[in-house]
Amino acid sequence: MKSKIKYLENAIPKFVVSPTFLIMIVFLYGFIIWNFVLSLTDSKLLPRYNFVGLKQYILLFNNAKWWLSLENLFIFSSLFITICLVFGLLLAIFIDQKVKFEGIFRTIYLYPMALSFIATGTVWQWMLNPGLGLQRLIVQMGFKNFTFDWIVNSQMAIYTTVIAAVWQATGFIMVLLLAGLRGINHEVVNAAKIDGASMPKIYWKIIIPQLRPVFFSSVIILLHISIKTFDLVVVMTKGGPGYSSILPSIFMFEYSFGRNQLAFGAASAIIMLLFVMVFVVPYLYNELRNKQ
């Protein structure tokens, strides 16, 4: 009797979780495999399984617009990750000083992460619009020669998307780094103070090096966000002016559903997945190795 009860105790959690696990297998990994299969075909508007090998990948890497989207992704990702880490660290250090109304400050800094990228993009698109937002306001204040037309400038449009993305994600990185700061052994810090070390030196030499795992996790999260960024750019610039701010995600959507080149778009999606895996797989391996 006891063995049956123990068997049920072990089986019930598996039974409860199994539907979710099955759905995840089918609708996540199953569709990834299906997408890869489509990328090896000549599918247009609808899937058709006439296999053409790596033809779509060859066409993809001979496409100038794809290389432009990769260049924009590099600019967007490098600036987005770097600025979020720097400002997130500064805000975390500020909050960690036991400031008054800490909860209010944390809420204010974290609030943008509660918004969708569509809402964020809409607000920033209005603010950066030369005829409606910041430029018009400052001109009306008397600065007649002030111009800030980045969002309609093909050379600068990609940087406006970075501004909006940094505004939204920095608070989240601040929370991660703040948790890391609160987990540091302060006996080492106090010992360094007794030895006469200044606070900037303590942060640079002792505290920040101990945050390396948090920084690594933050980079992985931000990189994942940047690679799949779609709605923010679509709302703000629609990938323009022209194609000056196009990203791989927008490229994939345009060719898959706008130009009815399903297999070509699937190939670009697989390359985006590989970009994520290049960073995520080593991270997961490192985490599992540390646990062992």
QUINORJO-V791876 format. One record per residue. PSI is psi in whole degrees, -180 to 180 (999 if undefined). Layout:
# QUINORJO-V791876
psi=PSI
psi=PSI
This chain:
# QUINORJO-V791876
psi=-45
psi=-38
psi=-37
psi=-41
psi=-43
psi=-38
psi=-42
psi=-39
psi=-35
psi=-30
psi=-34
psi=-48
psi=-40
psi=-39
psi=-40
psi=-40
psi=-26
psi=-40
psi=-43
psi=-43
psi=-41
psi=-43
psi=-42
psi=-42
psi=-46
psi=-52
psi=-7
psi=-71
psi=-34
psi=-43
psi=-30
psi=-44
psi=-43
psi=-40
psi=-40
psi=-41
psi=-44
psi=-35
psi=-14
psi=7
psi=-176
psi=35
psi=140
psi=-105
psi=-40
psi=155
psi=138
psi=139
psi=56
psi=95
psi=134
psi=16
psi=-134
psi=21
psi=-44
psi=-36
psi=-37
psi=-45
psi=-37
psi=-48
psi=0
psi=6
psi=119
psi=-34
psi=-34
psi=-43
psi=-35
psi=-41
psi=-37
psi=-40
psi=-44
psi=-38
psi=-40
psi=-46
psi=-50
psi=-49
psi=-47
psi=-45
psi=-44
psi=-49
psi=-46
psi=-49
psi=-41
psi=-42
psi=-43
psi=-52
psi=-36
psi=-41
psi=-44
psi=-43
psi=-39
psi=-42
psi=-40
psi=-48
psi=-32
psi=-7
psi=15
psi=46
psi=156
psi=150
psi=40
psi=-41
psi=-38
psi=-46
psi=-43
psi=-42
psi=-43
psi=-45
psi=-33
psi=-18
psi=-43
psi=-29
psi=-18
psi=-14
psi=155
psi=158
psi=-26
psi=-45
psi=-44
psi=-46
psi=-39
psi=-45
psi=-48
psi=-32
psi=-39
psi=-44
psi=-35
psi=-4
psi=121
psi=-30
psi=-8
psi=-36
psi=-125
psi=-46
psi=-46
psi=-40
psi=-46
psi=-35
psi=-41
psi=-22
psi=-5
psi=-8
psi=82
psi=-27
psi=4
psi=133
psi=140
psi=81
psi=34
psi=-39
psi=-20
psi=10
psi=120
psi=-24
psi=-21
psi=-8
psi=-39
psi=-29
psi=-27
psi=-35
psi=-33
psi=-43
psi=-49
psi=-42
psi=-40
psi=-43
psi=-38
psi=-38
psi=-17
psi=-40
psi=-37
psi=-43
psi=-36
psi=-43
psi=-43
psi=-46
psi=-34
psi=-41
psi=-39
psi=-42
psi=-40
psi=-16
psi=0
psi=141
psi=112
psi=-6
psi=-37
psi=-40
psi=-43
psi=-37
psi=-39
psi=-37
psi=-41
psi=-35
psi=-4
psi=11
psi=140
psi=160
psi=-43
psi=-40
psi=-36
psi=-44
psi=-43
psi=-39
psi=-28
psi=-54
psi=-53
psi=-42
psi=-32
psi=-13
psi=9
psi=-45
psi=-36
psi=-41
psi=-43
psi=-45
psi=-41
psi=-41
psi=-43
psi=-44
psi=-47
psi=-37
psi=-41
psi=-42
psi=-44
psi=-40
psi=-36
psi=6
psi=126
psi=-61
psi=-37
psi=-48
psi=-39
psi=-44
psi=-40
psi=-49
psi=-11
psi=27
psi=2
psi=-165
psi=140
psi=-120
psi=25
psi=-22
psi=23
psi=142
psi=163
psi=-36
psi=-40
psi=-40
psi=-47
psi=-46
psi=-43
psi=-46
psi=-33
psi=-44
psi=-21
psi=-37
psi=4
psi=42
psi=75
psi=-45
psi=-39
psi=-44
psi=-37
psi=-38
psi=-42
psi=-35
psi=-39
psi=-40
psi=-40
psi=-41
psi=-40
psi=-36
psi=-44
psi=-43
psi=-32
psi=-32
psi=-36
psi=-41
psi=-48
psi=-35
psi=-47
psi=-40
psi=-43
psi=-42
psi=-46
psi=-39
psi=-41
psi=-38
psi=-36
psi=999
